[in-house]
Amino acid sequence: MKNKIQAPKAKKILKTIAAHNDARHDYYYWLNDATNPEVIDYLKKENIYCDHMMSHTNSFQATLFNEMKSRIKEDDESVPYKFNGYWYIVKYEVGKDYPIYIRRKESLSALDEILFDCNDMASGHAYFRLSGISVSPDNTKVAYGIDTLGRRQYTIYVKDLKTSKLLSKDIINTTGSSTWANDNKTIYYTANDTITLRSNKIYKHFLGTTGEDTLVYNELDETFNTTVYKTKSQQFIVIASYSSLSNEFQILNADQPEDDFKIFQSRVKNLEYSIYHFDENFYVLTNCDGAVNFKLMSTNVHNTSIEHWKDLISHREHVMIEDINIFKEFLVIVERENGLNNIRVKRWSSSEDYYLPFDNETYTAYLSTNIDFDTHILRYGYNAMTTPASIIDFDMKLKSHKILKEQQVLGGVFKKENYVSERIWAIAEDGTRIPMSLVHHKNTKRTKLTPLVIYAYGAYGSTIDPYFSTIRLSLLDRGFIYAIAHVRGGEYMGRPWYDDGKLQKKKNTFTDFISCSKFLIKHNYTSSQHLYAMGGSAGGLLMGGIINMAPTLYRGVIAQVPFVDVLTTMMDDSIPLTTGEYDEWGNPADFSSYNYIKSYSPYDNIAELAYPNLLITAGLHDSQVQYWEPAKWIAKLRDYSTNDNLLLLQTNMKAGHGGASGRFDSLKEDALEFAFILNLEGITK
């Protein structure tokens, strides 16, 4: 290991934050001002220190990067799908970081028409992201969003597909997404609040105009966000307002952009619903009438309020409905039962009702691009921890399937039979069974000397299903076991799983993860000396929580863009995302919420402990977890840590929450993280 140099020492300036007759002393609050040259200087010093402490692994990082890159098929392209007379494809070329979007008229043998070459568009930018591609109904124009900072503030442009000339003014400070009315000249888009970045306004833009766009809707409730889209039927423009606990939709005939939007069903606290249109009906996926795991209802397009909704698929206690897709002859339902996602097919005209066959306990299945109503072909995706991703067309009449594409793993002789996956169950502190999905090379033995990485997220009801990763092979092929802990806070076991891991039950997420870790040690999968934890964003909060609660349980921890200064952030409603997060974490204006958040907030609970080796990553332009949270965290950890373990911070000075934007640049970040873990294990090649 590299001899240590003096770690950066952030200066201390006392800031007292008072609420509810409680005063917290924050000596590193000053780091939240990116316009202060001292702040930038401190971040650069942390980067220099991290680079120095990891410099002895530079050649190993290069090896890891090259092997990760070598597994990627560089000249790749997506499975084509047809929409409105054109086949759409995304291509990658050898040596290039960014995608090329093309289309072909009517036939796949037609000439390529390049919509966007992101490699050219990204030239001169340290960060580049294209989003929200929306082609006009007459196929002659395209709207799209560009972000060159990584802060998810997109500028929307409209391009003439015949001349490649821009047709509109630059529409700034948007989410990047937009949708066309059927007149081919009216565009609806979502704007962000300039300070909080909350998506709060829907505007209507007419091509060719240079004045102020028409404000269609202003979401005044600060706990809600809003967006606008078009139904699969292309017949309705929909404005969706959403919070963690409630939804509200407004609809407009896409042929009549001059008309006003009509409320589908007014918002009601704790009423969640989503809508799907086909023919004369809307289909409503909702939790109304106590349907915790959701049920499916329908209503006529002319009578959309809740009193007209009728049950189609009733609520089931142990089966959660996650999504649906509608076809002329079939209804497809995505369900989750006992942690496994299933795809169910029902024929409208008969009692035929069946599930697609999946025979693994650690897999991910999801609906892919299904644009047409009048087809009996269902396109879905499938992968497992040992099986590369596939895109499959399933014939719902013949019950046969055709694999259109399976992810190629290059750079060596990959054989799925060389890897083993399993699902195991730990017991939480309150007796709840917590599932984990594991994968390892078939030659890796379970011993106390076996290195193991355990990963989790555990928030917002977001489920991390067992998935295949070519990057992960760099660990598996070096004798590691990789585990995903399906802790509460996600929805792996249904909606109650989420409810039991948020607000006043948030600590279940932390204790579940610790219970999973102890289970792995008890059952001889690894030991504390060889156990590593990893999580990002809200999963980074999880990492901060567990090292305060069980610091000696892990040899090393990677916290990617971690949300660790929870209480201070949730008290500041000028920070992006804060007000919309009250239903997830609680509003500290409430005394009980304040105390509960304070009891687990990683930054507030740093103590004189023997913390594990720690690698923290951040993005200077991050709008979701501001860079100063990890910066403050590591500064304070250095004040309190009672050992000399590594405490490293690496800030991407040119990116935001998602890190580097290029498909190869991001691998360098993965290589650093893996080298950090492997180096602690004494593995250097």
C-alpha positions in Angstrom: 0.0 0.0 0.0 1.2 3.5 -0.8 2.9 5.4 2.1 0.5 8.0 3.4 1.0 11.7 2.9 -0.8 14.3 5.0 -4.5 14.2 4.2 -6.2 17.5 3.4 -7.5 19.3 6.3 -10.6 21.5 5.8 -10.6 24.6 7.9 -13.4 24.9 10.5 -15.9 27.7 10.6 -18.6 27.3 13.1 -22.2 27.4 11.8 -25.0 26.8 14.3 -28.2 25.3 12.9 -31.1 25.6 15.3 -34.5 24.1 15.3 -37.0 22.7 17.9 -34.8 24.1 20.7 -31.9 22.0 19.4 -28.6 23.4 18.2 -26.3 21.5 15.9 -22.8 22.7 15.3 -21.5 22.3 11.7 -17.9 23.3 11.2 -17.9 22.4 7.5 -21.1 24.1 6.3 -19.0 26.7 4.4 -18.1 24.0 1.9 -21.6 24.5 0.2 -20.4 27.5 -1.7 -19.0 26.4 -5.1 -18.2 30.0 -6.0 -15.7 30.2 -3.2 -12.2 29.5 -4.6 -11.2 27.9 -1.2 -14.0 25.3 -1.7 -12.7 24.3 -5.2 -9.2 24.3 -3.9 -10.2 21.9 -1.1 -11.9 19.5 -3.5 -8.9 19.5 -5.8 -6.6 18.8 -2.8 -8.8 15.8 -1.9 -8.5 14.6 -5.5 -4.8 14.9 -5.4 -4.6 13.0 -2.1 -6.9 10.3 -3.5 -4.8 10.0 -6.6 -1.6 9.8 -4.6 -2.9 7.2 -2.2 -4.1 5.1 -5.1 -1.2 5.8 -7.5 0.5 2.5 -6.8 -2.6 0.9 -8.4 -2.4 3.0 -11.5 -1.2 0.2 -13.7 -3.7 -2.1 -12.2 -6.5 0.4 -12.8 -5.4 0.5 -16.4 -5.5 -3.3 -16.6 -9.0 -3.3 -15.1 -10.2 -0.6 -17.5 -8.8 -2.4 -20.5 -10.4 -5.7 -19.5 -13.8 -4.0 -18.8 -13.6 -2.2 -22.1 -12.5 -5.4 -24.0 -15.8 -7.1 -23.0 -17.9 -4.5 -24.7 -18.9 -4.9 -28.3 -17.8 -1.5 -29.6 -19.6 -1.7 -32.9 -23.0 -2.5 -31.5 -26.5 -1.5 -32.2 -29.9 -1.9 -30.6 -32.8 -4.1 -31.7 -34.8 -2.0 -34.3 -38.3 -1.1 -33.5 -40.9 0.4 -35.9 -42.9 3.5 -35.2 -45.1 5.5 -37.5 -43.4 4.2 -40.7 -39.8 4.3 -39.6 -37.4 1.8 -38.0 -35.4 3.3 -35.2 -31.9 2.1 -34.2 -29.2 3.2 -31.8 -25.7 2.4 -33.0 -22.2 2.6 -31.4 -19.0 2.7 -33.4 -15.5 1.4 -32.5 -13.6 3.7 -30.3 -16.4 6.2 -29.9 -18.0 7.1 -26.5 -21.5 8.2 -27.6 -24.4 6.7 -29.5 -25.6 7.5 -33.0 -29.4 7.6 -33.5 -30.6 6.6 -36.9 -33.9 5.6 -38.7 -34.8 3.8 -41.9 -38.0 4.4 -43.8 -40.4 1.5 -44.0 -37.7 -1.2 -44.5 -34.7 -2.3 -42.5 -32.8 -2.4 -45.9 -33.5 1.3 -46.5 -30.6 3.8 -46.2 -29.7 5.1 -42.8 -31.0 8.5 -41.9 -28.8 9.9 -39.1 -30.9 11.8 -36.6 -28.1 12.5 -34.1 -24.4 11.6 -34.0 -23.7 12.3 -30.3 -20.0 11.9 -30.8 -19.9 15.0 -33.0 -22.4 16.9 -30.7 -20.3 16.1 -27.6 -17.1 17.5 -29.2 -15.7 20.3 -26.9 -17.8 19.2 -23.9 -16.4 17.5 -20.9 -19.9 16.2 -20.3 -22.7 15.5 -22.8 -26.2 13.9 -22.5 -28.9 13.8 -25.1 -32.4 13.0 -23.9 -36.1 13.2 -24.7 -36.0 12.5 -28.5 -39.5 13.2 -29.8 -40.3 13.0 -33.5 -43.3 14.9 -34.9 -46.3 12.9 -36.1 -45.5 13.8 -39.7 -41.9 12.5 -39.3 -40.4 15.8 -40.5 -39.2 17.3 -37.2 -37.6 16.2 -34.0 -37.4 17.8 -30.6 -34.6 16.8 -28.2 -32.9 17.9 -25.0 -29.1 18.5 -24.4 -27.3 18.7 -21.0 -23.6 19.7 -21.1 -23.1 20.1 -17.4 -24.5 17.0 -15.7 -27.0 18.9 -13.6 -30.0 17.6 -15.5 -30.9 21.1 -16.7 -31.6 20.5 -20.4 -32.0 22.9 -23.3 -34.7 21.7 -25.8 -34.1 22.2 -29.5 -36.2 21.4 -32.6 -34.6 20.3 -35.8 -36.0 20.0 -39.3 -35.1 16.4 -40.4 -35.0 17.4 -44.1 -32.6 20.3 -43.8 -31.1 19.7 -40.3 -31.8 23.3 -39.5 -33.0 24.4 -36.1 -36.6 25.5 -36.2 -37.1 27.1 -32.8 -35.5 29.2 -30.1 -33.5 27.4 -27.5 -35.8 26.4 -24.7 -33.7 26.5 -21.6 -34.0 25.0 -18.1 -36.1 22.1 -18.9 -36.3 18.4 -18.1 -35.3 17.6 -21.7 -38.5 15.8 -22.5 -41.3 17.1 -24.8 -44.3 15.8 -26.7 -46.0 16.9 -29.9 -49.6 17.7 -30.5 -51.0 16.1 -33.6 -50.8 19.4 -35.6 -47.0 19.0 -36.0 -46.4 22.5 -34.8 -47.3 22.5 -31.1 -44.9 21.2 -28.5 -45.5 20.7 -24.8 -42.6 20.6 -22.4 -41.7 20.7 -18.7 -39.7 23.5 -17.1 -37.7 23.4 -13.9 -37.6 25.9 -11.1 -34.4 27.9 -11.6 -33.3 27.4 -7.9 -34.8 24.2 -6.7 -34.8 22.5 -10.1 -38.2 21.1 -9.3 -40.1 20.3 -12.5 -43.1 22.6 -11.8 -44.4 24.1 -15.0 -45.8 22.9 -18.3 -45.5 25.2 -21.3 -46.8 25.1 -24.9 -44.5 26.2 -27.6 -45.5 27.0 -31.2 -42.9 26.5 -33.9 -41.6 29.7 -35.4 -42.5 31.9 -32.5 -39.8 33.8 -30.6 -41.8 35.3 -27.8 -42.8 33.9 -24.4 -44.3 30.4 -24.5 -47.8 29.8 -23.2 -47.9 28.6 -19.6 -50.3 25.7 -19.6 -50.0 24.5 -16.0 -48.1 25.6 -12.8 -47.7 23.0 -10.1 -48.0 25.1 -6.9 -47.7 22.3 -4.4 -43.9 22.1 -3.6 -44.1 18.5 -2.7 -45.2 17.6 -6.3 -43.4 17.5 -9.6 -45.0 17.5 -13.0 -44.3 16.2 -16.5 -46.1 15.9 -19.8 -46.3 13.0 -22.3 -48.5 11.4 -25.0 -50.4 8.1 -24.5 -49.4 5.0 -26.5 -52.6 5.5 -28.5 -51.2 9.0 -29.6 -54.7 10.3 -28.9 -54.1 12.1 -25.6 -51.6 14.6 -24.2 -51.3 13.9 -20.5 -50.0 16.2 -17.7 -48.9 14.1 -14.7 -48.4 15.6 -11.3 -46.8 13.3 -8.8 -45.4 13.0 -5.3 -44.3 9.9 -3.3 -47.9 9.3 -2.1 -50.3 10.9 -4.6 -50.9 11.4 -8.3 -53.1 13.6 -10.5 -53.5 13.5 -14.2 -54.9 15.9 -16.8 -55.8 15.0 -20.3 -56.2 16.7 -23.6 -57.2 15.4 -27.1 -53.9 15.5 -29.0 -55.8 16.8 -32.1 -57.0 19.8 -30.3 -54.1 21.7 -28.7 -56.1 24.9 -28.6 -58.4 23.3 -25.9 -57.8 23.2 -22.2 -56.7 20.2 -20.2 -59.3 18.3 -18.2 -58.7 16.7 -14.8 -58.8 13.0 -15.0 -59.2 12.5 -11.2 -58.3 15.1 -8.7 -55.5 14.4 -6.3 -56.3 12.8 -3.0 -53.7 12.3 -0.3 -52.4 8.7 -0.4 -54.3 8.0 -3.7 -51.9 6.8 -6.3 -52.9 5.9 -9.9 -51.5 5.8 -13.4 -53.5 5.7 -16.6 -53.3 3.9 -20.0 -55.6 4.6 -22.9 -57.0 2.2 -25.5 -60.1 2.7 -27.7 -63.0 4.0 -25.6 -61.5 3.2 -22.2 -58.8 4.3 -19.8 -57.2 1.6 -17.7 -56.2 2.7 -14.2 -53.5 1.1 -12.1 -54.2 2.2 -8.6 -54.0 1.7 -4.8 -57.5 2.9 -4.1 -59.8 1.1 -1.7 -56.8 -0.1 0.3 -55.2 -1.9 -2.6 -51.6 -1.7 -1.1 -50.1 -3.8 -3.9 -52.3 -2.1 -6.5 -55.2 -3.3 -8.7 -56.3 -2.6 -12.2 -59.5 -0.8 -13.0 -61.1 0.7 -16.1 -63.3 3.6 -17.0 -64.9 5.2 -20.1 -63.0 8.1 -21.7 -65.9 10.4 -21.0 -66.3 9.5 -17.3 -62.9 9.4 -15.7 -63.4 10.3 -12.1 -63.0 7.7 -9.4 -66.6 6.9 -8.9 -66.7 5.5 -12.4 -63.7 3.1 -12.1 -64.5 -0.6 -12.2 -62.4 -3.5 -11.1 -60.6 -5.6 -13.8 -57.9 -7.3 -11.7 -58.5 -7.3 -8.0 -56.0 -6.5 -5.3 -54.0 -9.5 -4.0 -52.1 -9.4 -0.7 -49.0 -11.1 -1.9 -48.9 -10.0 -5.6 -48.0 -6.5 -6.6 -49.0 -5.2 -10.1 -46.1 -3.0 -11.3 -47.1 -2.2 -14.8 -49.3 -3.1 -17.8 -49.2 -2.9 -21.5 -52.3 -3.1 -23.7 -52.7 -4.8 -27.1 -55.8 -5.2 -29.2 -56.3 -8.8 -28.3 -54.2 -9.1 -25.1 -53.6 -7.4 -21.8 -50.0 -7.9 -20.4 -49.4 -7.4 -16.7 -46.1 -7.1 -15.0 -46.4 -8.6 -11.5 -44.1 -9.2 -8.5 -44.6 -12.1 -6.2 -42.1 -13.3 -3.5 -39.5 -10.9 -4.9 -39.7 -12.3 -8.5 -41.1 -10.3 -11.4 -43.5 -12.2 -13.7 -45.0 -11.3 -17.0 -48.7 -12.3 -17.3 -50.7 -12.5 -20.5 -54.5 -12.3 -20.6 -56.6 -12.6 -23.7 -59.5 -10.0 -23.7 -61.9 -12.3 -25.5 -61.5 -15.5 -23.5 -60.4 -16.9 -20.1 -56.9 -17.6 -21.4 -54.5 -16.4 -18.8 -50.9 -17.5 -18.4 -47.4 -16.5 -17.4 -44.2 -16.4 -19.4 -42.0 -19.2 -18.1 -38.9 -18.2 -16.1 -37.0 -20.9 -14.2 -34.4 -18.9 -12.2 -34.6 -17.3 -8.8 -32.1 -14.5 -9.6 -33.3 -12.9 -12.8 -34.7 -9.7 -14.2 -37.6 -9.6 -16.8 -39.1 -6.4 -18.1 -41.3 -5.1 -20.9 -39.3 -3.6 -23.8 -40.5 -1.4 -26.7 -44.1 -2.3 -27.5 -45.6 0.5 -29.6 -48.3 -1.2 -31.7 -51.7 -2.2 -30.4 -52.6 -4.5 -33.3 -50.0 -7.2 -32.9 -49.7 -10.5 -31.0 -45.9 -10.0 -30.6 -44.7 -8.9 -27.1 -41.2 -7.7 -26.8 -39.5 -8.1 -23.5 -36.0 -8.2 -21.9 -34.4 -10.8 -19.8 -31.2 -11.2 -17.9 -29.9 -12.9 -14.8 -26.8 -12.6 -12.7 -25.2 -15.4 -14.8 -26.9 -14.7 -18.1 -26.2 -11.7 -20.4 -29.1 -9.5 -21.3 -31.5 -10.6 -24.1 -34.2 -8.9 -26.1 -37.0 -11.4 -27.0 -40.1 -11.3 -29.1 -42.8 -13.5 -27.7 -45.8 -14.6 -29.8 -48.8 -14.4 -27.5 -50.9 -16.6 -29.7 -48.4 -19.4 -30.4 -46.6 -19.0 -27.0 -43.3 -19.2 -28.8 -40.3 -16.9 -28.4 -37.5 -15.6 -30.6 -34.3 -14.2 -29.2 -33.6 -11.1 -31.2 -30.3 -10.2 -29.5 -28.2 -11.5 -26.7 -25.5 -9.3 -25.2 -22.1 -10.4 -26.4 -19.3 -10.6 -23.8 -16.0 -10.2 -25.5 -12.5 -10.0 -24.2 -12.1 -13.6 -23.3 -13.9 -16.9 -23.0 -17.1 -16.1 -21.1 -19.3 -19.1 -20.4 -22.4 -18.6 -18.3 -22.1 -22.1 -17.0 -18.9 -21.0 -15.2 -20.9 -18.9 -12.8 -23.3 -19.8 -10.1 -26.2 -17.7 -8.7 -28.5 -18.3 -5.7 -31.0 -16.5 -3.5 -30.7 -16.8 0.2 -32.6 -15.2 3.1 -31.2 -13.5 6.2 -33.3 -12.7 9.4 -33.6 -9.1 10.3 -33.7 -7.7 13.9 -37.5 -7.8 13.9 -37.7 -11.3 12.5 -38.4 -10.4 8.9 -36.8 -12.6 6.2 -34.5 -10.4 4.0 -33.6 -11.9 0.5 -30.2 -11.6 -1.1 -29.2 -12.5 -4.6 -25.6 -13.8 -5.0 -23.3 -14.7 -7.8 -19.8 -16.1 -8.0 -17.5 -18.2 -10.2 -18.1 -21.9 -9.8 -14.6 -22.4 -8.5 -15.0 -19.9 -5.7 -15.4 -21.6 -2.4 -17.3 -20.3 0.6 -14.7 -19.7 3.3 -13.9 -17.0 5.9 -11.1 -15.9 3.5 -13.4 -15.4 0.5 -13.8 -11.7 -0.4 -17.4 -10.6 -0.8 -19.0 -7.3 -2.0 -22.5 -6.6 -0.8 -24.5 -3.9 -2.5 -27.9 -2.3 -1.8 -30.0 0.8 -2.5 -33.1 0.7 -0.4 -35.2 3.8 -1.0 -38.0 5.4 -3.0 -39.5 1.9 -3.7 -36.8 1.4 -6.3 -36.1 -2.3 -6.7 -32.6 -3.5 -7.6 -33.4 -6.8 -9.3 -30.6 -9.4 -9.9 -29.0 -8.3 -13.2 -26.0 -9.3 -15.3 -22.9 -7.1 -15.4 -19.8 -7.5 -17.6 -18.0 -5.1 -15.3 -18.7 -7.3 -12.3 -16.8 -10.1 -14.0 -13.5 -8.4 -13.0 -14.4 -9.2 -9.4 -15.9 -12.6 -9.9 -13.0 -13.9 -11.9 -10.7 -12.9 -9.1 -12.5 -15.0 -6.5 -15.1 -12.5 -5.2 -18.7 -13.2 -4.3 -21.1 -10.4 -5.3 -24.4 -10.0 -3.3 -27.4 -7.7 -3.7 -29.3 -7.2 -0.5 -33.0 -6.6 -1.2 -33.5 -4.5 1.9 -36.6 -2.7 2.9 -37.1 0.7 1.3 -37.3 -0.9 -2.2 -40.3 -2.9 -3.4 -38.6 -6.3 -4.0 -41.3 -8.0 -1.8 -44.1 -5.7 -2.8 -45.3 -2.2 -1.7 -45.3 -3.0 2.1 -41.6 -3.6 1.7 -41.2 0.0 0.7 -43.5 1.4 3.4 -41.4 -0.5 6.0 -38.2 1.2 4.9 -39.1 4.9 4.8 -40.1 7.8 7.1 -40.2 6.6 10.7 -39.2 3.1 9.6 -36.1 4.2 7.6 -33.7 2.5 10.1 -35.0 -0.9 8.9 -33.0 -0.3 5.7 -29.8 0.0 7.7 -30.5 -2.9 10.1 -31.6 -5.1 7.2 -28.3 -4.6 5.5 -26.3 -5.2 8.7 -28.3 -8.4 9.3 -27.6 -9.6 5.7 -23.9 -8.9 6.3 -23.8 -10.8 9.6 -25.7 -13.7 8.0 -23.0 -14.0 5.3 -20.3 -14.1 7.9 -22.2 -16.5 10.2 -22.7 -18.9 7.3 -19.1 -18.9 6.2 -19.5 -16.9 2.9 -16.8 -14.5 4.1 -15.6 -12.7 7.3 -15.4 -9.1 8.4 -11.8 -8.9 7.2 -12.9 -9.7 3.6 -16.4 -8.1 3.5 -17.0 -4.9 1.4 -20.1 -2.8 1.1 -21.2 -0.6 -1.8 -24.0 1.8 -2.5 -24.8 5.0 -4.2 -27.0 8.1 -3.7 -29.7 7.0 -1.3 -27.6 3.8 -1.2 -24.7 6.0 -0.1 -26.9 7.2 2.8 -27.2 3.5 3.6 -23.4 3.2 3.6 -23.1 6.2 5.9 -25.6 4.7 8.3 -24.0 1.2 8.5 -20.5 2.5 9.2 -21.8 4.5 12.2 -23.9 1.5 13.4 -21.4 -1.3 12.7 -18.0 0.2 11.7 -15.9 -2.9 12.2 -18.2 -5.2 10.2 -16.6 -4.2 6.9 -13.0 -4.0 5.6 -13.9 -1.4 3.1 -16.9 0.7 1.9 -17.5 2.5 -1.4 -20.1 5.3 -1.1 -21.0 6.7 -4.5 -22.4 10.3 -4.5 -23.8 9.6 -1.0 -26.7 11.4 0.5 -25.3 11.8 4.0 -26.2 15.2 5.4 -29.9 14.3 5.5 -31.1 16.6 8.2 -29.5 19.8 7.0 -30.5 19.1 3.4 -34.1 18.4 4.3 -34.3 21.6 6.3 -33.3 23.7 3.3 -36.2 23.9 0.8 -34.0 25.9 -1.7 -31.9 22.8 -2.4 -33.0 20.8 -5.5 -35.4 17.9 -4.7 -35.9 18.7 -1.0 -39.7 19.5 -0.9 -40.5 16.5 -3.1 -38.7 14.3 -0.6 -40.7 15.0 2.5 -42.9 11.9 1.9 -39.7 9.8 1.7 -37.7 11.0 4.7 -40.1 13.3 6.6 -40.3 17.1 7.0 -37.9 18.3 9.7 -40.4 21.1 10.5 -42.2 18.4 12.3 -40.6 17.7 15.7 -40.8 13.9 15.5 -39.5 13.8 12.0 -36.6 16.1 13.0 -35.6 13.8 15.8 -35.9 10.6 13.8 -33.8 11.9 10.9 -31.2 13.3 13.3 -31.0 9.8 14.9 -29.7 8.2 11.7 -28.3 11.1 9.5 -24.7 9.9 8.8 -23.1 13.3 9.1 -24.8 14.0 12.4 -23.9 10.7 13.9 -20.2 10.5 13.3 -18.4 9.5 16.5 -15.0 8.4 17.7 -15.1 5.0 16.0 -12.7 2.7 14.1 -14.2 3.4 10.6 -13.5 1.0 7.7 -11.4 2.0 4.7 -13.6 4.3 2.7 -13.8 5.6 -0.9 -16.3 8.3 -1.5 -17.2 9.7 -4.9 -19.0 13.0 -5.7 -19.9 15.2 -8.7 -19.3 18.9 -8.6 -22.5 19.6 -10.6 -24.6 17.0 -8.9 -28.2 18.3 -8.6 -29.5 15.3 -6.6 -26.8 14.9 -4.0 -24.9 18.2 -3.7 -21.1 17.8 -3.8 -20.8 19.4 -0.4 -22.4 16.5 1.4 -19.6 14.0 0.7 -17.0 16.7 1.1 -18.3 17.7 4.6 -18.7 14.0 5.5 -15.1 13.1 4.8 -13.8 16.2 6.5 -15.7 15.3 9.7 -14.8 11.6 9.5 -11.1 12.6 9.6 -11.8 14.5 12.8 -13.3 11.5 14.6 -11.9 8.2 13.0 -9.7 6.4 15.6 -7.6 4.4 13.2 -5.5 5.1 10.1 -7.6 3.4 7.5 -7.9 5.0 4.1 -10.5 7.9 3.9 -10.6 9.0 0.2 -12.8 11.4 -1.7 -12.8 11.6 -5.5 -14.9 14.4 -7.0 -15.6 14.5 -10.7 -15.2 18.2 -11.4 -16.9 18.0 -14.7 -20.0 15.9 -14.1 -23.1 15.4 -11.9 -25.0 12.6 -10.2 -24.4 10.0 -12.8 -20.7 10.5 -13.2 -18.9 10.6 -16.5 -21.2 10.6 -19.6 -19.1 8.6 -22.1 -19.5 4.8 -22.1 -15.7 4.4 -21.7 -14.9 7.3 -19.4 -17.4 5.8 -16.8 -15.3 2.6 -16.8 -12.4 4.5 -15.4 -14.5 5.3 -12.4 -15.4 1.6 -12.1 -11.7 0.7 -12.4 -10.8 3.0 -9.5 -13.5 1.6 -7.3 -12.6 -2.0 -8.0 -8.9 -1.3 -7.6 -9.7 0.2 -4.1 -11.3 -3.1 -3.0 -8.9 -5.4 -4.7 -5.9 -3.6 -3.3 -7.3 -4.1 0.2 -7.4 -7.8 -0.6 -3.8 -7.7 -1.7 -4.9 -8.5 -5.3 -2.8 -6.5 -7.7 -3.4 -8.1 -11.1 
